[in-house]
Amino acid sequence: MAEDSQADILGKKIFFLHPSAVVQNEVAAELTQQEFEIYIIKNHDALKRVLKRYPDSIVFADIDERMNEKEWEAWIRGVMEDPAMAQIKIGVLSANDDENLRRKYINTVRVEAGYTVLKSDLSASIKYILEILKTADAKGRRKYIRAAIDNESITTINFPFNGTFVNGTIKDISVVGLSCSFTEDPGFAKNTLFQNVQVKLQSMLLKVECIIFGSRMDGLSKIYVVLFTQRIDPDVRTRIRKYIQQNLQTKMNAEMQ
């Protein structure tokens, strides 16, 4: 039996190349809220280098932006014909519903992730892209996207405990929970419910209700695993997903330098 790839387990990276403002603010933002791993890329040469590191990725190229039609076709073909990027799936986005253009990309260039026509009402376009991502098994087996947080001093969690506050450092976060550590172990018991917990994600301050799910040792440090309860405000979930996308984007930007 073939071994599962990392993409089978963790899902695929989805790159929007040179997206228009509306694609970035509406299409990409909606897919982020649907727990897809989304990146906004504005450098097509750097993206080519990065795609070789992530050979299972999906790219949606907005061909109305930045390059002319010939340059776009050459860039897309260049990716598709490079053996190092043979697994990359490319889709085309355009407000142009010219049938000849669509036919060229679908039948001649043979892009695997469709030709999405962007109309003023984007809901149909988003629905079409969601179908493509589902077919491509873009989420893999993971349900929720997660950000590992590396030494970010302004990413903390504050528990009201025994009449005072215990301040922890967040290690990673998803929309269902997080893991954190403390300078001194507070000795939280499994299944303890906490209300009015403050989660600080850089400039964002969120209030959550959570339960201590368990703990594990990481070297000499005790890591607590915390789950948010079902009573979490939907707006808080939205903001957590937004933060995770920004966190992953920052790391990707660094990789592309």
C-alpha positions as CSV (number, residue, x, y, z in Angstrom):
1,M,0.0,0.0,0.0
2,A,1.4,3.4,-1.0
3,E,2.5,5.6,1.9
4,D,0.4,8.8,2.4
5,S,2.1,12.0,1.4
6,Q,2.2,15.0,3.6
7,A,-0.5,16.6,1.4
8,D,-2.8,13.6,1.9
9,I,-2.6,14.2,5.6
10,L,-2.2,18.0,6.0
11,G,-3.8,19.2,2.8
12,K,-2.5,21.2,-0.1
13,K,-1.3,24.8,-0.3
14,I,-3.4,27.0,-2.5
15,F,-1.8,30.0,-4.1
16,F,-3.6,32.9,-5.7
17,L,-1.2,34.5,-8.1
18,H,-1.6,38.2,-8.8
19,P,-5.2,38.2,-7.6
20,S,-7.3,41.4,-8.1
21,A,-8.4,43.2,-5.0
22,V,-11.8,41.6,-5.2
23,V,-10.4,38.1,-5.6
24,Q,-8.1,38.7,-2.6
25,N,-10.8,40.3,-0.4
26,E,-13.7,38.1,-1.2
27,V,-12.7,34.8,-2.9
28,A,-9.5,34.1,-1.0
29,A,-11.0,35.4,2.3
30,E,-14.0,33.1,1.9
31,L,-11.8,30.1,1.3
32,T,-9.8,30.9,4.4
33,Q,-13.0,30.8,6.4
34,Q,-13.7,27.4,4.9
35,E,-10.4,26.1,6.4
36,F,-8.3,26.0,3.2
37,E,-4.6,27.0,3.4
38,I,-4.5,30.1,1.2
39,Y,-1.6,32.3,0.1
40,I,-1.7,35.5,-1.8
41,I,1.4,35.8,-4.1
42,K,2.4,38.8,-6.2
43,N,5.7,37.5,-7.6
44,H,5.4,34.9,-10.3
45,D,9.2,34.2,-10.5
46,A,9.5,33.6,-6.7
47,L,6.4,31.4,-6.8
48,K,8.0,29.1,-9.3
49,R,10.9,28.5,-6.9
50,V,8.6,27.8,-4.0
51,L,6.3,25.4,-5.9
52,K,9.3,23.0,-6.3
53,R,9.3,22.7,-2.5
54,Y,5.5,22.1,-2.4
55,P,4.8,19.9,-5.4
56,D,1.2,19.1,-4.5
57,S,0.1,22.7,-4.5
58,I,-2.8,24.3,-6.4
59,V,-2.3,27.7,-8.2
60,F,-5.1,30.0,-9.3
61,A,-3.7,32.5,-11.8
62,D,-5.6,35.7,-12.2
63,I,-4.8,36.3,-15.9
64,D,-6.5,39.8,-16.0
65,E,-3.7,41.1,-13.8
66,R,0.0,42.1,-14.2
67,M,1.1,40.2,-17.3
68,N,-0.3,40.1,-20.9
69,E,-2.0,37.1,-22.3
70,K,1.1,35.7,-24.0
71,E,3.2,36.1,-20.9
72,W,0.5,34.3,-18.8
73,E,0.3,31.4,-21.2
74,A,4.1,31.1,-21.2
75,W,4.3,31.2,-17.4
76,I,1.5,28.6,-17.0
77,R,3.0,26.3,-19.6
78,G,6.5,26.7,-18.0
79,V,5.1,25.4,-14.7
80,M,3.2,22.5,-16.3
81,E,6.1,21.4,-18.5
82,D,8.7,21.4,-15.7
83,P,9.2,17.8,-14.3
84,A,9.8,19.2,-10.8
85,M,6.3,20.7,-10.9
86,A,4.5,17.9,-12.7
87,Q,2.0,17.5,-9.8
88,I,1.1,21.2,-9.5
89,K,-2.5,21.9,-10.5
90,I,-3.2,25.2,-12.2
91,G,-6.5,27.0,-12.6
92,V,-7.2,30.2,-14.4
93,L,-9.3,33.1,-13.1
94,S,-10.6,35.8,-15.4
95,A,-13.5,38.3,-15.7
96,N,-13.3,37.5,-19.4
97,D,-15.8,34.8,-20.4
98,D,-14.6,34.7,-24.0
99,E,-15.3,31.1,-25.1
100,N,-12.1,30.9,-27.2
101,L,-9.9,31.9,-24.3
102,R,-11.7,29.4,-22.0
103,R,-11.3,26.7,-24.6
104,K,-7.6,27.4,-25.1
105,Y,-6.9,27.0,-21.4
106,I,-9.1,24.0,-20.9
107,N,-8.5,22.0,-24.1
108,T,-5.2,23.2,-25.4
109,V,-3.1,24.2,-22.4
110,R,-5.1,21.7,-20.4
111,V,-5.1,23.4,-17.0
112,E,-6.3,20.9,-14.4
113,A,-8.0,23.3,-11.9
114,G,-10.5,24.9,-14.3
115,Y,-11.3,28.3,-15.9
116,T,-13.3,30.3,-13.4
117,V,-15.2,33.3,-14.8
118,L,-15.3,36.1,-12.2
119,K,-18.7,37.8,-12.3
120,S,-19.9,40.7,-10.3
121,D,-21.8,38.2,-8.0
122,L,-18.8,36.1,-6.9
123,S,-20.9,33.4,-5.1
124,A,-21.1,31.2,-8.2
125,S,-17.3,31.6,-8.8
126,I,-16.6,30.6,-5.2
127,K,-18.9,27.6,-5.5
128,Y,-17.1,26.5,-8.7
129,I,-13.6,26.9,-7.0
130,L,-14.9,25.0,-4.0
131,E,-15.9,22.1,-6.2
132,I,-12.4,22.1,-7.8
133,L,-10.7,22.0,-4.4
134,K,-13.0,19.2,-3.2
135,T,-12.1,17.1,-6.3
136,A,-8.4,17.8,-5.7
137,D,-8.8,16.7,-2.1
138,A,-7.2,20.1,-1.1
139,K,-7.9,19.6,2.6
140,G,-6.4,16.1,2.9
141,R,-7.4,14.5,6.1
142,R,-7.1,17.6,8.4
143,K,-10.2,19.4,9.3
144,Y,-8.8,22.6,10.6
145,I,-5.9,24.8,9.6
146,R,-3.3,25.5,12.3
147,A,-0.5,28.0,12.8
148,A,2.6,27.1,14.8
149,I,3.7,30.2,16.6
150,D,7.4,30.8,16.9
151,N,8.5,33.0,19.8
152,E,6.0,35.8,19.1
153,S,5.9,37.7,22.3
154,I,2.5,39.3,21.7
155,T,0.7,35.9,21.3
156,T,-0.5,35.1,24.7
157,I,-3.3,33.5,26.7
158,N,-4.6,34.8,30.1
159,F,-6.5,32.5,32.5
160,P,-8.5,33.9,35.5
161,F,-7.4,31.4,38.2
162,N,-7.6,31.4,42.0
163,G,-8.4,35.2,42.2
164,T,-5.6,36.2,39.9
165,F,-4.5,35.8,36.3
166,V,-2.1,33.2,34.9
167,N,-0.4,34.3,31.7
168,G,0.8,31.7,29.1
169,T,2.5,31.7,25.8
170,I,0.6,30.2,22.8
171,K,2.5,27.5,20.9
172,D,0.0,26.8,18.1
173,I,-3.6,27.6,17.4
174,S,-6.5,26.5,15.3
175,V,-10.2,27.4,15.3
176,V,-10.9,24.6,17.7
177,G,-8.2,25.2,20.3
178,L,-4.6,25.9,21.1
179,S,-1.6,24.7,23.0
180,C,0.3,26.8,25.5
181,S,3.1,26.8,28.1
182,F,3.8,28.8,31.2
183,T,6.9,30.1,33.0
184,E,5.7,28.3,36.1
185,D,3.4,25.3,35.8
186,P,-0.1,26.4,37.1
187,G,-1.1,22.7,37.6
188,F,-4.4,23.0,35.7
189,A,-6.4,19.8,36.0
190,K,-7.8,18.0,33.0
191,N,-11.4,19.0,32.0
192,T,-11.2,22.2,34.0
193,L,-13.6,24.8,32.4
194,F,-12.4,28.4,32.2
195,Q,-14.6,31.4,31.2
196,N,-13.5,34.9,30.2
197,V,-10.1,33.7,29.0
198,Q,-8.2,36.3,27.0
199,V,-6.4,35.3,23.9
200,K,-4.0,37.9,22.4
201,L,-3.0,37.4,18.8
202,Q,-0.7,40.4,18.2
203,S,-3.1,43.4,18.0
204,M,-6.2,41.2,18.4
205,L,-7.7,40.6,21.8
206,L,-10.3,37.8,21.9
207,K,-12.5,36.4,24.8
208,V,-13.1,32.7,24.8
209,E,-14.4,29.9,27.0
210,C,-12.3,26.8,27.0
211,I,-11.5,23.4,28.6
212,I,-8.2,21.9,29.6
213,F,-8.0,18.9,27.3
214,G,-4.7,17.5,28.7
215,S,-1.0,18.2,28.8
216,R,2.3,16.7,27.6
217,M,6.0,17.3,28.3
218,D,8.2,19.0,25.7
219,G,11.7,18.7,27.1
220,L,11.5,20.4,30.5
221,S,8.4,22.4,29.5
222,K,4.8,21.3,30.2
223,I,2.5,22.1,27.2
224,Y,-1.2,22.3,27.9
225,V,-3.8,21.5,25.2
226,V,-6.8,23.7,25.4
227,L,-10.1,23.3,23.5
228,F,-12.6,26.1,22.9
229,T,-16.2,25.3,23.9
230,Q,-19.1,25.4,21.5
231,R,-20.1,28.7,23.0
232,I,-17.3,30.5,21.2
233,D,-18.5,33.6,19.3
234,P,-18.6,33.0,15.5
235,D,-16.9,36.4,15.0
236,V,-14.0,35.0,17.2
237,R,-13.6,32.0,14.9
238,T,-13.6,34.3,11.9
239,R,-10.8,36.4,13.5
240,I,-8.8,33.3,14.5
241,R,-8.9,32.0,10.9
242,K,-7.8,35.4,9.6
243,Y,-4.9,35.5,12.0
244,I,-3.8,32.0,11.0
245,Q,-3.9,33.0,7.3
246,Q,-1.8,36.1,8.1
247,N,0.7,34.0,10.2
248,L,1.2,31.4,7.4
249,Q,1.4,34.2,4.8
250,T,4.2,35.9,6.7
251,K,6.2,32.7,6.8
252,M,5.6,32.1,3.1
253,N,6.7,35.7,2.2
254,A,10.0,35.0,4.1
255,E,10.4,31.7,2.1
256,M,10.0,33.6,-1.2
257,Q,12.8,36.1,-0.5
